[in-house]
Amino acid sequence: MVVEDGCDSFILSAMRAIAPYLALKQGGTMMHASAVCHEGVMYAFLGQSGAGKSTAVKLISQSKRPAVVLTDEAIMVEQDRSSPGRLVGWGTPYGREHGGANLCVPLGYCFFLVQDKTTYLEPLRPAEAAARLMSSLWCINVYGGLAANALEIAAQICGQVPCYELHFELNDLFWERINQLPVPGGKT
């Protein structure tokens, strides 16, 4: 979904309320995360408000190896309809500083942000990542089995996608560390 500049804020507010429900009904989920597209895959940055999600994508966009900013607010993750078993992510127009890009790319990595005095990556076990991911999901409705769907997709994401705790300083050194990881699935 792309929201044109100058679009009525009512439409955007309505979509913020409806999108999580539609995503879950399609077997996907909306996550409070920022994300970039680099080498054909999505790199998602998760954390509570103030963790550095918007800062991370801003630093990446200004780095020596910039990436396409998908969003600084929320992503939608779902099954790839053309390749069952693969997860894809979409940027959304809900960002505060970055309007987002209307791209659908394979989900490559999830990074749970921790501002620190040093920069390093700590791999997370799927169960630990799924528990953290649940707190980043938008509007989980317990009626109609949607909460069960959300738990299912969180477990699926963390079972298929490498997840890390990313300790980072407020500079782009973390992006250099991330770029040392192999690109999942390569370019698409």
Sequence and secondary structure as in RCSB ss.txt:
>XXXX:A:sequence
MVVEDGCDSFILSAMRAIAPYLALKQGGTMMHASAVCHEGVMYAFLGQSGAGKSTAVKLISQSKRPAVVLTDEAI
MVEQDRSSPGRLVGWGTPYGREHGGANLCVPLGYCFFLVQDKTTYLEPLRPAEAAARLMSSLWCINVYGGLAANA
LEIAAQICGQVPCYELHFELNDLFWERINQLPVPGGKT
>XXXX:A:secstr
    TT  HHHHHHHHHHHHHHHHHTT EEEEEEEEEETTEEEEEE STTSSHHHHHHHHHTSSS  EEEESSEE
EEEE TTSTT EEEEE TT SS      EEEEEEEEEEEE SS EEEE  HHHHHHHHHTTBS    GGGHHHHH
HHHHHHHHHHS EEEEEE SSTHHHHHHTTS  TT   
